Amino acid sequence: MSGALPAWAGSAPAVEVSGVAPAALAGFDRVLKTYITERDISCAQLAIVKNGKLVLARGYRYSSDGRAVPAVSPTSLFRIASLSKHITAAAIMRLVQDGKLTLGASVARLLGLSTAADPRLADVTVWRLLQHTGGWDSAISKDYLYLDHVIAGALGVPLPITRGDIVKYASSRPLDFAPGSRYAYSNYGYMLLGLIIEKVSGQSYESYVKQKLLAPVGITRLRLGRTLRAEAAPGEVFYESRFTAKTVADSQGAVVPAPYGGFSMPNRGAGGGWLASAVDLVRFAKVFDAPGPVLNVTSIGKMFAKPEIGVTSSGSWYGAGWWVRQVTGHLNTWHDGSLPGTYTYLARLQNGFTYAALFNRREESGSLDFDVLSPRINAEIGKVTTWPTTDLSSRYF
């Protein structure tokens, strides 16, 4: 359902909303509407859980120039980019929990990778992949998941390239640093984790996640996304960017909108390929609040464990698919995601507050700062005097 803005939101008359935002939480609704209009974002979602209950579920659409924008509901699907990483990390922990894998296992041995190009590859463990200390630094060797044309040319294979092609190319090159010596965010490392899940489970990555992680908590909408707009899933939003790129979907060399052919969604899979709604993400986030049908207390503890390299100067650290910071009596965990046409944010904070916000545009050169979302949401939390007690979950699950 979609309706016009209430009278108090007259500053953004073109925003249309769906779902439920109780009056007590109107401040969060205002934050999203302001954020959307400032950045000309046409599709967005926000979902909030407080003390285990879904208390706000919103879809937003905005048209600054009158162009047609399909309605966005609280269950519309968005590419969630790197919010996929905590899902993959949880799948690894489940395999460990079930005795099928160890975190100290050598990735090279698990996947049969040659260490001829760099013997240090033998020191890359599952644990180090999870915490981005495996030895790949995209600032040095570039992000292998964005080198489709280079890899195809080097290997003499046609586009689209496969995950196997990426592994073959990467394994022929030296690491950028000694495994376990420092942190460097690596999409390639999470692609390898997806391959490990398939090798150990004997299932496709997607089917394993759906069976072992999602079905036990009643989540059915999540699925892996596809590269081209013609392949969009039912209920999936469209993505916007002012940039174009040479397609990676075939060898024809066509220049396409960056979100639709500028990169491969299937190759992103475990590191950034999922589609989800904000309500799905906050529901799945409850898996990490307490032991349940997906993870036990030991597995949850490992998800948030400090890495061997210690913590950052700000006191935070990268656990397994989550950034983590200790606050009094609680571990705050969060992550963002970014692809051409996608910006996402998910956080589990103290006092039982969890939220997910999804957008079909990301920060690009010349646009306003997208990182202001988190402090703006945080500022509203302390303004709420009475939290709703009605759980909206039955509307969406």
Summary of the structure (lengths in Angstrom):
residues: 397
radius of gyration: 20.8
end to end distance: 16.3
largest distance: 66.8
contacts: 1364
relative contact order: 0.18
helix: 37%
strand: 19%
